[in-house]
Amino acid sequence: MFDKLIERLKNESIPYKENIRLRDYTTFQIGGNCPLAVSPETAAQMQTVTTWLLENDCPYFVLGKGSNILASDNGYDGVLILTQSLRTIEKNENTVRCGAGVSLSKLCAFAASHALSGLEFAWGIPGSVGGAVYMNAGAYGGEIVDVIKSATFLEEDGTIRTLPAEELDLTYRHSCFTGTKRIILEAEFSLHPDEKEAISARMDDYIGRRTSKQPLDKPSAGSTFKRPKGGYASALIEQCGLKGFTIGGAQVSEKHSGFLINCGDATAADMEALIHHVQRVVKEQTGFSLECEVIHLGF
């Protein structure tokens, strides 16, 4: 099915892999196979790949570090576009510009090493810059919207555009990229100078909180549900007696009820059944509707 694309990739020297396991590309460590994964290294290569896919009406999915993805047991019958090779990072006074494939941890460490503050809240979030912008990632009172200056992306028609922060429609776990075929290429962050020791202290505090309260030793996609208005997902789940509830290899974490974890052999079917069970029980017992934050791939 992808012979012509693979030939094009070879001619353009664009890295790719055939027959990959989605479980190896998601933090849930769940998912079947995908016939082709492509890793464009530049914006031009990204244009080449997406143009071909659009012209040939071929399905594709863009993936960063896979930290908010539940992939189907049946896999994904399309092309996986990996942003991991878009990893340039540079500083210009108080602005840091980096590729979408840069991990949030690397971005935070880079900023801290240059005595620039503002990203401490993101230290320990296991995602990429592209995914963080896509979801307006946040923690401990901070969000991407607080620090982003602009984002450059590949529009659905193949053109490259840059939008300032105020035009990115960044709200709670949402952006102008949500639900679209736009591909984030890079982002700029506006930070402010501070003492390195003070920045490190805040980062240590946040990672300490994560380690003590979150099940970081188990595969998960972070917080599974969005925060409902007037409540907290983890508190509602615990209130309903669901902490530790298990279906197959999927479990509501005993350490943090907002995390659904893979105990080692969970299938996507297990996790999906657990998500629906939690939503149903919480709705029946509290009246709150929990919206799943995790993006589904191949369902």
N, C-alpha and C positions, 0 to 999 in steps of 0.2 A: 504493500500500500504506500510505503514511504520511500520507495526506491529512487524516484526522481529528486525528492528532497535531499536524501542522503548524498546523491551525486552532486547536488548543488552545494551542500555543506562541505564536501571534500574539496570541490573546486575553489570555494571561498575560504578554506582553512578555518572553518567554524567548528569548535569542539562539539562532539556529541557522543552519546552512549545508547546502545540498543538493549531492549529487554531488561529494563531496570525494575527493581522492587520498590514500590512506593513506601513500604515500611522503613526502608533505609533513608528516606528523605523527609520523614515526618517525626516530630518529637513524641507522638503517640506510639510510634513503632508499630503501626497497623497499616494494612493495605496490600492489595494484590500487585499485579505487574502493569507496566506501561511499556509500549513497544519502542518509544523513542524519547530521549531527553536531550535537549540542545542547550548549550551554555555559551551564548553570545558574549564576546569580550568587549565589544564597543557598541555605541549607539547605532553606528552604521550596520554592524552585523545584526543587531536586533531588528533594524528596518528590513534587512534582506530576508530574514526568517519570517517575520510576521507578514510581510507583503506576499511571500509565496503561499503561506498558510491561508491568507484571506482570498487570494486569487483562486486557490484550489479548494475553497470551502472546507478546509480541514480544521477540526476542533483543536483547541490548544488551551493550556492552563499555565499561568505564570506562578512560579513558586520561589520563595526566598529560602528561609531556613525551615519552613514547614512546621512552625511552632503553633499554628492555630488551625490545623487541618486534620479532618478525619477522612481518610481515603478508603474507598470501598474495597471489600474483600475480592470483588470481581475486577479490580484494577481500573484503569482509565484508558479507553480506546482512542487516544488522541496523542498530541505532542505535548510534552512537558517542557516549558521554557524556564530554565534556571537562571536566576539573576546573580548567582554566587560569584561570577567572574567580574561583575561590575563593582570593583572594590577599591577604587582610587579614593584617597582622602588627603585633604590639604587645608591649611589654615591661612587666612588673610585677615590680619588684625584680630577682631573679635568674632569673625565669621568662620565657620568650618563647613567645607563643602565635601560631600562624600557620595560614592556610588551606592545604588540601591542594595547591592549585595553585601555591603559592609555590615557586620554584626553590630547590634546595639552595644554590646560589651566593648568591642573594639573602639567604637565611636566615643563612648564614655571615657575609656582609658586614655584615648588620644586627647580629648578635651582637658582632662585632669592633668595630663603631663605638660600641657601648655598653660596651666593655671587659669582655665576658663570654666566658669560655673554655669549651671542651668540644666544640665542633663543628669544630675545625680539620681533623680527619681527612676531613670531608666536602667540603672546599673543592676544587672541580674535578670532583666527581661530577656528571655531566650529567643529573640527574633532578629530579623534584619531591618535595616533602615527603611527599605521599601515597604515591608510589611507593617512597620510601625507607623509610617505615614498613611498607608492605606486604611489602617484601623484607628488612627489617632490614638495610638497606644498610650497608656498612662498608669501611674501607680503613686501611692503616697502623696496625693494632692497635686501631682504634676502630670501634664499631658504634652504630647508633641506640639499641639497648637500653641503652647506657651513659648516655644523656642524656635519653631521653624520660620524661616525667612522666605523661602520659595521652594518650588519643586519643578523639576524638568521631567517631561514624560513623552512617551510615544503615543500620539493621538490614535484613535481608532482608524483614521484614514491614512495612517503611516507618517504623518508629519510630526516634527518635534516641536513641542511647545514648553514654555516656562510660565508658571503662574505664581504671583506673590501669595503670601500666606492668607491674606484676606479673601482671596478668590478660590481657596481650596475647600471651602464648605466643611471645615473641620468641627464636628460636634462629637458627642459621646459615641465612641467606637464607629465613627463614620467619616467619610471624606467624599470629595467629588469623584474619587476613583472607585468607590464601593459599587459593586455590581456592574461595572463597565469592563471593556476590553482595553482600556488605557493601561500602559505599562510604565511604571515609575522607573526612571533612569538614574536620577540623582536628586539630592536635596541639600539645601543650605540652611544652616542653623545660626541664629544670632545669639551669642552668649555674652557673658560679662566677666571681667577679671576678678579673681579672688585668690587668697592664699592657698597654695597646694595642700597644706596641712588641713585647712578647713574643708576643702573639697573632699579629701580622702576620708576625713572623719564622717562626713555625711554619707559617703558611699559605703563605708564600713557599717554604719548604722542601718542603712537600708538592706544590705546583704545579710546582716545579722538577723533582721526581722524576717526576711524571706526564709532563711535557713531554719529558724525556730518555729515558724508557723506553716510553712508550705512543704508538701511532700516532694522535695526536689530529687529524692532518690528513686522515684518511680516515673515511668514514662507517662506524660500527660500533655495537654494542650493549654496548660495554665487554667485560669478561671473559665469554666465551661459555659456559664450563663452571664448575661448582661445584668447589671444592677437595676432592679425594678424601681420605679418611682415609689418612694415611701418605705423602702425596705432594703435588705441586703440578702442576696441569694444564699450565701453560706448560712446565715442565721436562720432563714426560712427552712432550708433543707434540714438543718440540725433540729429545728423545732418540730419537724415532722417525723423525727426518729429515723432518718435515713442515713445517718453517718455509719459508714461501714457496710451499707447495703450492697450486695453483689449479684451480678448476673454474669454467669460464665467467668471470664477472666477480667471483667470490668467491675470497678468498685468505686463507690463514693468514698473518698479518702477519709480515714479515721483521724488524720491530722488536720485537714482543712476541708470542710464539707463542700466548698465551692469548686474543688478539684475532683474531676472524675479521672481515675488512673487505670493504667494497664498493669495488672498484677503479674504479667509475664507472658500470658498466652491469650490475651483478649483479641477477639475478632471485631471487625467493624459492626457486625450484627449485634454482638454483645453490647458494645458501647452505645449504639443507636437505641437499643432496647432500654438500656439504663437511663439514657437521656430522656426518653419518652416517659418512663416510669416516674422519674423524679418530677418532671413537669406535671404529670397527671396528679400525683399525690399532693404536691404543693398547692396546685390549683384547688383541689377538693377540700383540703384542710385549712387553707389560709385565704383563698380567693385571689392570690397573686399569680400572674402568668409569667413564667420564666422564659425569656427569649434566649435561644441558644446562640452563643457568641462564636462557636466553632464553625468554620467553613467546610462544607461537604464537597468531596471530590469523587466523581465517578458514580454517584448515586442516580 
